[in-house]
Amino acid sequence: MAENKRLLLFQGGLDTVDLFSGELGIGLAKLGYEITNFDLIDSAKNLGLLYRSLQENPLTAMIAFNSRFFGLTTPSGANVWETLGIPCINIL
């Protein structure tokens, strides 16, 4: 089985996050990673889309900045990333 090299980055929440995610995504794509962007503008809809896409193609990790987005929760209050088993990388 081929190594999964799919990373989740965030966009749509803050200008700095858009800039950092965009630039980091470009560099990581050059290293062979598939980049999936999570649009924070409609996070409830995008969580559903993310969950469905994970059924076919799991993520290697999600990458966040300054501890943002680690606290996303399901409707029941569980942490999204723990529930989905997605490792989290925090860039400070």
N, CA, C and O atoms as a CHARMM CRD file, in Angstrom:
* protein
*
  368
    1    1 MET  N      0.83200  -1.17900   0.00000 PROA 1      0.00000
    2    1 MET  CA     0.00000   0.00000   0.00000 PROA 1      0.00000
    3    1 MET  C      0.88000   1.24800   0.00000 PROA 1      0.00000
    4    1 MET  O      1.86000   1.31800   0.74300 PROA 1      0.00000
    5    2 ALA  N      0.53800   2.22300  -0.82300 PROA 2      0.00000
    6    2 ALA  CA     1.31400   3.45400  -0.91300 PROA 2      0.00000
    7    2 ALA  C      1.11600   4.29900   0.34400 PROA 2      0.00000
    8    2 ALA  O      0.05100   4.27900   0.96100 PROA 2      0.00000
    9    3 GLU  N      2.15700   5.03700   0.70900 PROA 3      0.00000
   10    3 GLU  CA     2.08200   5.91500   1.86900 PROA 3      0.00000
   11    3 GLU  C      1.09800   7.03900   1.59000 PROA 3      0.00000
   12    3 GLU  O      1.14900   7.67600   0.53700 PROA 3      0.00000
   13    4 ASN  N      0.20600   7.27600   2.53700 PROA 4      0.00000
   14    4 ASN  CA    -0.74600   8.37200   2.41800 PROA 4      0.00000
   15    4 ASN  C     -0.01900   9.67400   2.71700 PROA 4      0.00000
   16    4 ASN  O      0.65000   9.79300   3.74300 PROA 4      0.00000
   17    5 LYS  N     -0.14600  10.64200   1.83300 PROA 5      0.00000
   18    5 LYS  CA     0.50500  11.92700   2.01800 PROA 5      0.00000
   19    5 LYS  C     -0.51200  13.03200   1.76200 PROA 5      0.00000
   20    5 LYS  O     -0.35100  13.83800   0.84500 PROA 5      0.00000
   21    6 ARG  N     -1.55600  13.06100   2.57800 PROA 6      0.00000
   22    6 ARG  CA    -2.62600  14.03500   2.41400 PROA 6      0.00000
   23    6 ARG  C     -2.72200  14.87400   3.68700 PROA 6      0.00000
   24    6 ARG  O     -2.86700  14.33900   4.78600 PROA 6      0.00000
   25    7 LEU  N     -2.64000  16.19000   3.52500 PROA 7      0.00000
   26    7 LEU  CA    -2.65200  17.10900   4.65600 PROA 7      0.00000
   27    7 LEU  C     -3.83800  18.06100   4.55500 PROA 7      0.00000
   28    7 LEU  O     -4.27500  18.42200   3.46200 PROA 7      0.00000
   29    8 LEU  N     -4.34500  18.45600   5.70700 PROA 8      0.00000
   30    8 LEU  CA    -5.45600  19.39900   5.77600 PROA 8      0.00000
   31    8 LEU  C     -4.94000  20.74300   6.24600 PROA 8      0.00000
   32    8 LEU  O     -4.28900  20.83800   7.28700 PROA 8      0.00000
   33    9 LEU  N     -5.23000  21.78200   5.48100 PROA 9      0.00000
   34    9 LEU  CA    -4.90400  23.15800   5.85300 PROA 9      0.00000
   35    9 LEU  C     -6.20800  23.95000   5.91000 PROA 9      0.00000
   36    9 LEU  O     -7.21700  23.52500   5.34700 PROA 9      0.00000
   37   10 PHE  N     -6.19200  25.08200   6.57700 PROA 10     0.00000
   38   10 PHE  CA    -7.39100  25.89400   6.76700 PROA 10     0.00000
   39   10 PHE  C     -7.33600  27.16100   5.93100 PROA 10     0.00000
   40   10 PHE  O     -6.26300  27.68900   5.64100 PROA 10     0.00000
   41   11 GLN  N     -8.51900  27.64100   5.54900 PROA 11     0.00000
   42   11 GLN  CA    -8.62700  28.90100   4.81600 PROA 11     0.00000
   43   11 GLN  C     -9.97200  29.53600   5.14500 PROA 11     0.00000
   44   11 GLN  O    -10.89000  28.86800   5.62100 PROA 11     0.00000
   45   12 GLY  N    -10.07200  30.83200   4.88400 PROA 12     0.00000
   46   12 GLY  CA   -11.34500  31.51600   5.01300 PROA 12     0.00000
   47   12 GLY  C    -11.65100  32.09900   6.37400 PROA 12     0.00000
   48   12 GLY  O    -12.71000  32.70100   6.55400 PROA 12     0.00000
   49   13 GLY  N    -10.77100  31.94400   7.32800 PROA 13     0.00000
   50   13 GLY  CA   -11.05400  32.46200   8.66000 PROA 13     0.00000
   51   13 GLY  C    -10.36400  33.78400   8.93800 PROA 13     0.00000
   52   13 GLY  O    -10.97600  34.72200   9.44800 PROA 13     0.00000
   53   14 LEU  N     -9.10700  33.85000   8.60500 PROA 14     0.00000
   54   14 LEU  CA    -8.28300  35.03400   8.86200 PROA 14     0.00000
   55   14 LEU  C     -7.32000  35.22300   7.69800 PROA 14     0.00000
   56   14 LEU  O     -6.86500  34.25500   7.08900 PROA 14     0.00000
   57   15 ASP  N     -7.01700  36.47800   7.39900 PROA 15     0.00000
   58   15 ASP  CA    -6.08500  36.74700   6.30000 PROA 15     0.00000
   59   15 ASP  C     -4.73600  36.07600   6.51300 PROA 15     0.00000
   60   15 ASP  O     -4.15100  35.54300   5.57000 PROA 15     0.00000
   61   16 THR  N     -4.23700  36.09900   7.75200 PROA 16     0.00000
   62   16 THR  CA    -2.92900  35.49000   8.01400 PROA 16     0.00000
   63   16 THR  C     -2.97500  33.97400   7.82600 PROA 16     0.00000
   64   16 THR  O     -2.02600  33.38400   7.30900 PROA 16     0.00000
   65   17 VAL  N     -4.06700  33.34600   8.24100 PROA 17     0.00000
   66   17 VAL  CA    -4.20100  31.89800   8.05200 PROA 17     0.00000
   67   17 VAL  C     -4.25500  31.58100   6.56400 PROA 17     0.00000
   68   17 VAL  O     -3.63700  30.61800   6.11000 PROA 17     0.00000
   69   18 ASP  N     -4.99300  32.38600   5.80400 PROA 18     0.00000
   70   18 ASP  CA    -5.05100  32.17400   4.35800 PROA 18     0.00000
   71   18 ASP  C     -3.65400  32.27600   3.73800 PROA 18     0.00000
   72   18 ASP  O     -3.27800  31.45300   2.90400 PROA 18     0.00000
   73   19 LEU  N     -2.89900  33.28100   4.14700 PROA 19     0.00000
   74   19 LEU  CA    -1.54300  33.47300   3.61900 PROA 19     0.00000
   75   19 LEU  C     -0.63700  32.31100   4.01300 PROA 19     0.00000
   76   19 LEU  O      0.02000  31.72200   3.15400 PROA 19     0.00000
   77   20 PHE  N     -0.59400  31.97500   5.29800 PROA 20     0.00000
   78   20 PHE  CA     0.28500  30.90500   5.76400 PROA 20     0.00000
   79   20 PHE  C     -0.10100  29.56600   5.14200 PROA 20     0.00000
   80   20 PHE  O      0.76600  28.82300   4.68300 PROA 20     0.00000
   81   21 SER  N     -1.38200  29.25700   5.12400 PROA 21     0.00000
   82   21 SER  CA    -1.82800  27.98600   4.54500 PROA 21     0.00000
   83   21 SER  C     -1.51800  27.92200   3.05800 PROA 21     0.00000
   84   21 SER  O     -1.08200  26.88900   2.54900 PROA 21     0.00000
   85   22 GLY  N     -1.74300  29.01600   2.37400 PROA 22     0.00000
   86   22 GLY  CA    -1.46700  29.04300   0.93700 PROA 22     0.00000
   87   22 GLY  C     -0.00400  28.79100   0.62800 PROA 22     0.00000
   88   22 GLY  O      0.32400  27.96300  -0.22100 PROA 22     0.00000
   89   23 GLU  N      0.87100  29.50200   1.31400 PROA 23     0.00000
   90   23 GLU  CA     2.30800  29.36100   1.07400 PROA 23     0.00000
   91   23 GLU  C      2.81500  27.98500   1.51000 PROA 23     0.00000
   92   23 GLU  O      3.60400  27.35600   0.80500 PROA 23     0.00000
   93   24 LEU  N      2.35900  27.52600   2.67200 PROA 24     0.00000
   94   24 LEU  CA     2.76800  26.21100   3.14600 PROA 24     0.00000
   95   24 LEU  C      2.25800  25.12400   2.20400 PROA 24     0.00000
   96   24 LEU  O      2.97200  24.16500   1.91100 PROA 24     0.00000
   97   25 GLY  N      1.02700  25.27700   1.73500 PROA 25     0.00000
   98   25 GLY  CA     0.44800  24.30500   0.80600 PROA 25     0.00000
   99   25 GLY  C      1.25000  24.19200  -0.48000 PROA 25     0.00000
  100   25 GLY  O      1.43700  23.09200  -0.99900 PROA 25     0.00000
  101   26 ILE  N      1.72000  25.30900  -0.99400 PROA 26     0.00000
  102   26 ILE  CA     2.52900  25.29700  -2.21800 PROA 26     0.00000
  103   26 ILE  C      3.80900  24.49300  -1.99600 PROA 26     0.00000
  104   26 ILE  O      4.16800  23.64600  -2.81400 PROA 26     0.00000
  105   27 GLY  N      4.49300  24.76400  -0.88400 PROA 27     0.00000
  106   27 GLY  CA     5.73800  24.05700  -0.58600 PROA 27     0.00000
  107   27 GLY  C      5.52400  22.57800  -0.34100 PROA 27     0.00000
  108   27 GLY  O      6.29900  21.75100  -0.82000 PROA 27     0.00000
  109   28 LEU  N      4.48300  22.23600   0.39900 PROA 28     0.00000
  110   28 LEU  CA     4.21300  20.82900   0.69300 PROA 28     0.00000
  111   28 LEU  C      3.77400  20.06700  -0.55000 PROA 28     0.00000
  112   28 LEU  O      4.09500  18.88800  -0.69900 PROA 28     0.00000
  113   29 ALA  N      3.04700  20.72300  -1.43700 PROA 29     0.00000
  114   29 ALA  CA     2.65400  20.07900  -2.69400 PROA 29     0.00000
  115   29 ALA  C      3.89900  19.74200  -3.52800 PROA 29     0.00000
  116   29 ALA  O      3.94900  18.69900  -4.17900 PROA 29     0.00000
  117   30 LYS  N      4.89200  20.62200  -3.50400 PROA 30     0.00000
  118   30 LYS  CA     6.13800  20.35600  -4.22600 PROA 30     0.00000
  119   30 LYS  C      6.87400  19.14900  -3.64500 PROA 30     0.00000
  120   30 LYS  O      7.65000  18.49100  -4.33900 PROA 30     0.00000
  121   31 LEU  N      6.62300  18.86800  -2.36900 PROA 31     0.00000
  122   31 LEU  CA     7.23500  17.70700  -1.71600 PROA 31     0.00000
  123   31 LEU  C      6.40400  16.43800  -1.88900 PROA 31     0.00000
  124   31 LEU  O      6.73700  15.38900  -1.33700 PROA 31     0.00000
  125   32 GLY  N      5.32600  16.54000  -2.65500 PROA 32     0.00000
  126   32 GLY  CA     4.52500  15.36300  -2.96400 PROA 32     0.00000
  127   32 GLY  C      3.28800  15.16600  -2.11800 PROA 32     0.00000
  128   32 GLY  O      2.64200  14.12400  -2.22400 PROA 32     0.00000
  129   33 TYR  N      2.93100  16.13000  -1.27900 PROA 33     0.00000
  130   33 TYR  CA     1.73400  16.00800  -0.46000 PROA 33     0.00000
  131   33 TYR  C      0.50800  16.48900  -1.23100 PROA 33     0.00000
  132   33 TYR  O      0.56800  17.46100  -1.98400 PROA 33     0.00000
  133   34 GLU  N     -0.58900  15.79600  -1.02900 PROA 34     0.00000
  134   34 GLU  CA    -1.87900  16.26100  -1.53000 PROA 34     0.00000
  135   34 GLU  C     -2.44300  17.17400  -0.45000 PROA 34     0.00000
  136   34 GLU  O     -2.50000  16.79800   0.72000 PROA 34     0.00000
  137   35 ILE  N     -2.85400  18.35800  -0.83900 PROA 35     0.00000
  138   35 ILE  CA    -3.35700  19.34100   0.11400 PROA 35     0.00000
  139   35 ILE  C     -4.87000  19.43400  -0.00600 PROA 35     0.00000
  140   35 ILE  O     -5.41200  19.61500  -1.09600 PROA 35     0.00000
  141   36 THR  N     -5.53800  19.30900   1.12700 PROA 36     0.00000
  142   36 THR  CA    -6.97800  19.51800   1.20600 PROA 36     0.00000
  143   36 THR  C     -7.18500  20.76500   2.04500 PROA 36     0.00000
  144   36 THR  O     -6.65700  20.87200   3.15200 PROA 36     0.00000
  145   37 ASN  N     -7.95800  21.71100   1.51700 PROA 37     0.00000
  146   37 ASN  CA    -8.23400  22.94900   2.24100 PROA 37     0.00000
  147   37 ASN  C     -9.60100  22.87200   2.89200 PROA 37     0.00000
  148   37 ASN  O    -10.57900  22.47200   2.26100 PROA 37     0.00000
  149   38 PHE  N     -9.66100  23.25700   4.15400 PROA 38     0.00000
  150   38 PHE  CA   -10.90400  23.29300   4.91100 PROA 38     0.00000
  151   38 PHE  C    -11.34700  24.74000   4.98600 PROA 38     0.00000
  152   38 PHE  O    -10.67700  25.56200   5.61100 PROA 38     0.00000
  153   39 ASP  N    -12.47500  25.06400   4.35400 PROA 39     0.00000
  154   39 ASP  CA   -12.98300  26.43700   4.33500 PROA 39     0.00000
  155   39 ASP  C    -13.76200  26.70900   5.61300 PROA 39     0.00000
  156   39 ASP  O    -14.80300  26.09800   5.85700 PROA 39     0.00000
  157   40 LEU  N    -13.26200  27.61800   6.41700 PROA 40     0.00000
  158   40 LEU  CA   -13.86100  27.92600   7.70900 PROA 40     0.00000
  159   40 LEU  C    -15.12400  28.77200   7.61100 PROA 40     0.00000
  160   40 LEU  O    -15.85600  28.89800   8.59400 PROA 40     0.00000
  161   41 ILE  N    -15.39200  29.34800   6.45600 PROA 41     0.00000
  162   41 ILE  CA   -16.57000  30.19800   6.30500 PROA 41     0.00000
  163   41 ILE  C    -17.84400  29.38600   6.54600 PROA 41     0.00000
  164   41 ILE  O    -18.78000  29.87900   7.17600 PROA 41     0.00000
  165   42 ASP  N    -17.88900  28.17000   6.05900 PROA 42     0.00000
  166   42 ASP  CA   -19.04500  27.29600   6.27700 PROA 42     0.00000
  167   42 ASP  C    -18.55200  25.98700   6.90200 PROA 42     0.00000
  168   42 ASP  O    -18.62500  24.92400   6.28600 PROA 42     0.00000
  169   43 SER  N    -18.05300  26.08500   8.12900 PROA 43     0.00000
  170   43 SER  CA   -17.38800  24.93300   8.74300 PROA 43     0.00000
  171   43 SER  C    -18.32800  23.75700   8.98200 PROA 43     0.00000
  172   43 SER  O    -17.89900  22.60800   8.87500 PROA 43     0.00000
  173   44 ALA  N    -19.58900  24.00500   9.30100 PROA 44     0.00000
  174   44 ALA  CA   -20.51400  22.88500   9.53700 PROA 44     0.00000
  175   44 ALA  C    -20.68200  22.05300   8.26300 PROA 44     0.00000
  176   44 ALA  O    -20.62200  20.82500   8.31000 PROA 44     0.00000
  177   45 LYS  N    -20.88800  22.70900   7.15000 PROA 45     0.00000
  178   45 LYS  CA   -21.01700  21.99700   5.86800 PROA 45     0.00000
  179   45 LYS  C    -19.70900  21.29100   5.51900 PROA 45     0.00000
  180   45 LYS  O    -19.71600  20.14700   5.06400 PROA 45     0.00000
  181   46 ASN  N    -18.59400  21.97400   5.73400 PROA 46     0.00000
  182   46 ASN  CA   -17.30300  21.40800   5.35800 PROA 46     0.00000
  183   46 ASN  C    -16.88000  20.25000   6.25400 PROA 46     0.00000
  184   46 ASN  O    -16.13200  19.38000   5.80700 PROA 46     0.00000
  185   47 LEU  N    -17.33100  20.21400   7.49800 PROA 47     0.00000
  186   47 LEU  CA   -17.04500  19.05700   8.34600 PROA 47     0.00000
  187   47 LEU  C    -17.69700  17.81100   7.77800 PROA 47     0.00000
  188   47 LEU  O    -17.10500  16.73100   7.79200 PROA 47     0.00000
  189   48 GLY  N    -18.91600  17.96000   7.27900 PROA 48     0.00000
  190   48 GLY  CA   -19.59500  16.82700   6.65400 PROA 48     0.00000
  191   48 GLY  C    -18.87000  16.35500   5.41100 PROA 48     0.00000
  192   48 GLY  O    -18.69500  15.15300   5.20900 PROA 48     0.00000
  193   49 LEU  N    -18.44800  17.29100   4.58000 PROA 49     0.00000
  194   49 LEU  CA   -17.69800  16.94600   3.36500 PROA 49     0.00000
  195   49 LEU  C    -16.37400  16.27900   3.72100 PROA 49     0.00000
  196   49 LEU  O    -15.97000  15.30800   3.08200 PROA 49     0.00000
  197   50 LEU  N    -15.70200  16.80400   4.74000 PROA 50     0.00000
  198   50 LEU  CA   -14.43100  16.22700   5.17700 PROA 50     0.00000
  199   50 LEU  C    -14.63100  14.79700   5.65600 PROA 50     0.00000
  200   50 LEU  O    -13.87000  13.90100   5.28800 PROA 50     0.00000
  201   51 TYR  N    -15.64600  14.58400   6.47100 PROA 51     0.00000
  202   51 TYR  CA   -15.90900  13.24800   6.99700 PROA 51     0.00000
  203   51 TYR  C    -16.14500  12.24900   5.86300 PROA 51     0.00000
  204   51 TYR  O    -15.61100  11.14100   5.89200 PROA 51     0.00000
  205   52 ARG  N    -16.93000  12.63300   4.87900 PROA 52     0.00000
  206   52 ARG  CA   -17.18800  11.73100   3.74000 PROA 52     0.00000
  207   52 ARG  C    -15.91500  11.45500   2.94600 PROA 52     0.00000
  208   52 ARG  O    -15.68700  10.32500   2.51600 PROA 52     0.00000
  209   53 SER  N    -15.08900  12.47300   2.75000 PROA 53     0.00000
  210   53 SER  CA   -13.86400  12.25600   1.97300 PROA 53     0.00000
  211   53 SER  C    -12.87300  11.37400   2.72900 PROA 53     0.00000
  212   53 SER  O    -12.06900  10.67600   2.11200 PROA 53     0.00000
  213   54 LEU  N    -12.92500  11.40300   4.06700 PROA 54     0.00000
  214   54 LEU  CA   -12.01100  10.58300   4.86300 PROA 54     0.00000
  215   54 LEU  C    -12.31000   9.09200   4.73500 PROA 54     0.00000
  216   54 LEU  O    -11.43600   8.25800   4.97200 PROA 54     0.00000
  217   55 GLN  N    -13.52700   8.76200   4.36500 PROA 55     0.00000
  218   55 GLN  CA   -13.89200   7.36200   4.22100 PROA 55     0.00000
  219   55 GLN  C    -13.08500   6.70500   3.10100 PROA 55     0.00000
  220   55 GLN  O    -12.79100   5.51100   3.16400 PROA 55     0.00000
  221   56 GLU  N    -12.73100   7.47700   2.08600 PROA 56     0.00000
  222   56 GLU  CA   -11.99700   6.94700   0.94000 PROA 56     0.00000
  223   56 GLU  C    -10.50400   7.25200   0.99100 PROA 56     0.00000
  224   56 GLU  O     -9.68900   6.47500   0.49200 PROA 56     0.00000
  225   57 ASN  N    -10.14700   8.38600   1.59600 PROA 57     0.00000
  226   57 ASN  CA    -8.76000   8.81900   1.55200 PROA 57     0.00000
  227   57 ASN  C     -8.39800   9.50600   2.87300 PROA 57     0.00000
  228   57 ASN  O     -8.63200  10.70500   3.02100 PROA 57     0.00000
  229   58 PRO  N     -7.83100   8.76600   3.83700 PROA 58     0.00000
  230   58 PRO  CA    -7.53000   9.36700   5.14500 PROA 58     0.00000
  231   58 PRO  C     -6.45800  10.45000   5.06000 PROA 58     0.00000
  232   58 PRO  O     -5.67600  10.51300   4.11100 PROA 58     0.00000
  233   59 LEU  N     -6.45200  11.29000   6.07500 PROA 59     0.00000
  234   59 LEU  CA    -5.45900  12.35300   6.17400 PROA 59     0.00000
  235   59 LEU  C     -4.23200  11.87900   6.92700 PROA 59     0.00000
  236   59 LEU  O     -4.33300  11.08100   7.85900 PROA 59     0.00000
  237   60 THR  N     -3.07400  12.37300   6.52000 PROA 60     0.00000
  238   60 THR  CA    -1.84300  12.15000   7.27000 PROA 60     0.00000
  239   60 THR  C     -1.88500  12.99500   8.54200 PROA 60     0.00000
  240   60 THR  O     -1.51800  12.52700   9.62000 PROA 60     0.00000
  241   61 ALA  N     -2.33900  14.25300   8.40700 PROA 61     0.00000
  242   61 ALA  CA    -2.42600  15.16900   9.54600 PROA 61     0.00000
  243   61 ALA  C     -3.16500  16.43100   9.13800 PROA 61     0.00000
  244   61 ALA  O     -3.34000  16.71700   7.95400 PROA 61     0.00000
  245   62 MET  N     -3.59000  17.17500  10.14100 PROA 62     0.00000
  246   62 MET  CA    -4.08000  18.53000   9.90700 PROA 62     0.00000
  247   62 MET  C     -3.02000  19.48000  10.43700 PROA 62     0.00000
  248   62 MET  O     -2.31700  19.17300  11.39900 PROA 62     0.00000
  249   63 ILE  N     -2.91600  20.63600   9.79800 PROA 63     0.00000
  250   63 ILE  CA    -1.91800  21.62400  10.20800 PROA 63     0.00000
  251   63 ILE  C     -2.64900  22.91500  10.55800 PROA 63     0.00000
  252   63 ILE  O     -3.39200  23.46500   9.74500 PROA 63     0.00000
  253   64 ALA  N     -2.42400  23.38600  11.78400 PROA 64     0.00000
  254   64 ALA  CA    -3.05200  24.61900  12.24800 PROA 64     0.00000
  255   64 ALA  C     -1.96900  25.59600  12.71000 PROA 64     0.00000
  256   64 ALA  O     -0.80000  25.23800  12.85300 PROA 64     0.00000
  257   65 PHE  N     -2.39100  26.82500  12.93600 PROA 65     0.00000
  258   65 PHE  CA    -1.47100  27.87100  13.36500 PROA 65     0.00000
  259   65 PHE  C     -1.93500  28.45500  14.69000 PROA 65     0.00000
  260   65 PHE  O     -3.11800  28.74600  14.86800 PROA 65     0.00000
  261   66 ASN  N     -0.99600  28.62500  15.62600 PROA 66     0.00000
  262   66 ASN  CA    -1.25800  29.27500  16.91100 PROA 66     0.00000
  263   66 ASN  C     -2.42500  28.64200  17.66800 PROA 66     0.00000
  264   66 ASN  O     -3.23500  29.34000  18.27700 PROA 66     0.00000
  265   67 SER  N     -2.49700  27.33600  17.62200 PROA 67     0.00000
  266   67 SER  CA    -3.50200  26.55100  18.34700 PROA 67     0.00000
  267   67 SER  C     -4.94100  26.82800  17.91000 PROA 67     0.00000
  268   67 SER  O     -5.88200  26.43500  18.60100 PROA 67     0.00000
  269   68 ARG  N     -5.12000  27.49300  16.78200 PROA 68     0.00000
  270   68 ARG  CA    -6.46400  27.72200  16.27600 PROA 68     0.00000
  271   68 ARG  C     -6.97400  26.42600  15.65000 PROA 68     0.00000
  272   68 ARG  O     -6.20000  25.63200  15.11500 PROA 68     0.00000
  273   69 PHE  N     -8.25100  26.23100  15.72400 PROA 69     0.00000
  274   69 PHE  CA    -8.96800  25.13300  15.06300 PROA 69     0.00000
  275   69 PHE  C     -8.79100  23.78100  15.74200 PROA 69     0.00000
  276   69 PHE  O     -9.36300  22.78900  15.29000 PROA 69     0.00000
  277   70 PHE  N     -8.01000  23.72200  16.82000 PROA 70     0.00000
  278   70 PHE  CA    -7.90500  22.46400  17.55600 PROA 70     0.00000
  279   70 PHE  C     -9.19400  22.16900  18.30300 PROA 70     0.00000
  280   70 PHE  O     -9.48300  21.01700  18.62600 PROA 70     0.00000
  281   71 GLY  N     -9.96800  23.21100  18.57600 PROA 71     0.00000
  282   71 GLY  CA   -11.16700  23.05500  19.38000 PROA 71     0.00000
  283   71 GLY  C    -12.44100  22.79600  18.60800 PROA 71     0.00000
  284   71 GLY  O    -13.52600  22.86600  19.18600 PROA 71     0.00000
  285   72 LEU  N    -12.35100  22.49700  17.31100 PROA 72     0.00000
  286   72 LEU  CA   -13.57800  22.20100  16.56300 PROA 72     0.00000
  287   72 LEU  C    -14.22800  20.95900  17.15500 PROA 72     0.00000
  288   72 LEU  O    -13.56400  19.95300  17.40500 PROA 72     0.00000
  289   73 THR  N    -15.53600  21.04600  17.37600 PROA 73     0.00000
  290   73 THR  CA   -16.24100  19.93500  18.00400 PROA 73     0.00000
  291   73 THR  C    -17.41100  19.44600  17.16300 PROA 73     0.00000
  292   73 THR  O    -17.94100  20.16800  16.31800 PROA 73     0.00000
  293   74 THR  N    -17.79500  18.21500  17.41400 PROA 74     0.00000
  294   74 THR  CA   -18.98400  17.63200  16.78400 PROA 74     0.00000
  295   74 THR  C    -20.21000  18.18600  17.51000 PROA 74     0.00000
  296   74 THR  O    -20.06500  18.80000  18.56700 PROA 74     0.00000
  297   75 PRO  N    -21.41700  17.98200  16.96700 PROA 75     0.00000
  298   75 PRO  CA   -22.62300  18.44800  17.67100 PROA 75     0.00000
  299   75 PRO  C    -22.74000  17.89100  19.09400 PROA 75     0.00000
  300   75 PRO  O    -23.34900  18.52800  19.95400 PROA 75     0.00000
  301   76 SER  N    -22.17200  16.72800  19.34600 PROA 76     0.00000
  302   76 SER  CA   -22.23400  16.14200  20.69500 PROA 76     0.00000
  303   76 SER  C    -21.16800  16.72000  21.63000 PROA 76     0.00000
  304   76 SER  O    -21.15600  16.40500  22.82000 PROA 76     0.00000
  305   77 GLY  N    -20.27800  17.55900  21.10500 PROA 77     0.00000
  306   77 GLY  CA   -19.24500  18.19100  21.92700 PROA 77     0.00000
  307   77 GLY  C    -17.88700  17.50700  21.90300 PROA 77     0.00000
  308   77 GLY  O    -16.95500  17.97600  22.55700 PROA 77     0.00000
  309   78 ALA  N    -17.75000  16.40700  21.16200 PROA 78     0.00000
  310   78 ALA  CA   -16.46900  15.70100  21.07000 PROA 78     0.00000
  311   78 ALA  C    -15.51900  16.44900  20.13600 PROA 78     0.00000
  312   78 ALA  O    -15.95300  17.09100  19.17900 PROA 78     0.00000
  313   79 ASN  N    -14.23500  16.36100  20.42000 PROA 79     0.00000
  314   79 ASN  CA   -13.23300  16.98000  19.55000 PROA 79     0.00000
  315   79 ASN  C    -13.22600  16.27800  18.20000 PROA 79     0.00000
  316   79 ASN  O    -13.11300  15.05400  18.12500 PROA 79     0.00000
  317   80 VAL  N    -13.34700  17.06500  17.13400 PROA 80     0.00000
  318   80 VAL  CA   -13.42200  16.51600  15.77100 PROA 80     0.00000
  319   80 VAL  C    -12.19400  15.69200  15.43400 PROA 80     0.00000
  320   80 VAL  O    -12.31200  14.58500  14.90800 PROA 80     0.00000
  321   81 TRP  N    -11.00700  16.22600  15.73500 PROA 81     0.00000
  322   81 TRP  CA    -9.76500  15.58000  15.31000 PROA 81     0.00000
  323   81 TRP  C     -9.53400  14.27900  16.06100 PROA 81     0.00000
  324   81 TRP  O     -9.06800  13.29800  15.48000 PROA 81     0.00000
  325   82 GLU  N     -9.85900  14.26400  17.35900 PROA 82     0.00000
  326   82 GLU  CA    -9.73600  13.03100  18.12700 PROA 82     0.00000
  327   82 GLU  C    -10.75300  11.99800  17.64200 PROA 82     0.00000
  328   82 GLU  O    -10.43300  10.81700  17.50400 PROA 82     0.00000
  329   83 THR  N    -11.96700  12.45100  17.38800 PROA 83     0.00000
  330   83 THR  CA   -13.01900  11.54500  16.92700 PROA 83     0.00000
  331   83 THR  C    -12.64600  10.89500  15.60600 PROA 83     0.00000
  332   83 THR  O    -12.88700   9.70500  15.40100 PROA 83     0.00000
  333   84 LEU  N    -12.05600  11.67700  14.70900 PROA 84     0.00000
  334   84 LEU  CA   -11.68900  11.15900  13.38900 PROA 84     0.00000
  335   84 LEU  C    -10.30800  10.51000  13.36500 PROA 84     0.00000
  336   84 LEU  O     -9.92300   9.93400  12.34800 PROA 84     0.00000
  337   85 GLY  N     -9.55800  10.59000  14.45600 PROA 85     0.00000
  338   85 GLY  CA    -8.24000   9.98100  14.52400 PROA 85     0.00000
  339   85 GLY  C     -7.21500  10.68300  13.64500 PROA 85     0.00000
  340   85 GLY  O     -6.33700  10.03900  13.06900 PROA 85     0.00000
  341   86 ILE  N     -7.32600  11.99000  13.54300 PROA 86     0.00000
  342   86 ILE  CA    -6.42400  12.76600  12.68900 PROA 86     0.00000
  343   86 ILE  C     -5.35400  13.43300  13.55000 PROA 86     0.00000
  344   86 ILE  O     -5.68200  14.22900  14.43000 PROA 86     0.00000
  345   87 PRO  N     -4.08100  13.11900  13.31000 PROA 87     0.00000
  346   87 PRO  CA    -3.00600  13.78400  14.05300 PROA 87     0.00000
  347   87 PRO  C     -3.00700  15.28600  13.74900 PROA 87     0.00000
  348   87 PRO  O     -3.30700  15.70000  12.63000 PROA 87     0.00000
  349   88 CYS  N     -2.66800  16.09400  14.75900 PROA 88     0.00000
  350   88 CYS  CA    -2.67300  17.54000  14.62100 PROA 88     0.00000
  351   88 CYS  C     -1.25700  18.09500  14.74300 PROA 88     0.00000
  352   88 CYS  O     -0.50000  17.72500  15.64000 PROA 88     0.00000
  353   89 ILE  N     -0.92500  18.98700  13.82400 PROA 89     0.00000
  354   89 ILE  CA     0.36700  19.69100  13.85700 PROA 89     0.00000
  355   89 ILE  C      0.06300  21.14500  14.11500 PROA 89     0.00000
  356   89 ILE  O     -0.75600  21.73800  13.41100 PROA 89     0.00000
  357   90 ASN  N      0.69700  21.73200  15.10000 PROA 90     0.00000
  358   90 ASN  CA     0.47400  23.11800  15.46600 PROA 90     0.00000
  359   90 ASN  C      1.73800  23.90600  15.18900 PROA 90     0.00000
  360   90 ASN  O      2.80100  23.60300  15.73200 PROA 90     0.00000
  361   91 ILE  N      1.62200  24.91400  14.34700 PROA 91     0.00000
  362   91 ILE  CA     2.75400  25.79600  14.05400 PROA 91     0.00000
  363   91 ILE  C      2.53700  27.08500  14.83000 PROA 91     0.00000
  364   91 ILE  O      1.55100  27.79200  14.62000 PROA 91     0.00000
  365   92 LEU  N      3.47300  27.38400  15.73300 PROA 92     0.00000
  366   92 LEU  CA     3.34200  28.58300  16.55700 PROA 92     0.00000
  367   92 LEU  C      4.15300  29.73000  15.98500 PROA 92     0.00000
  368   92 LEU  O      4.16100  30.82300  16.55100 PROA 92     0.00000
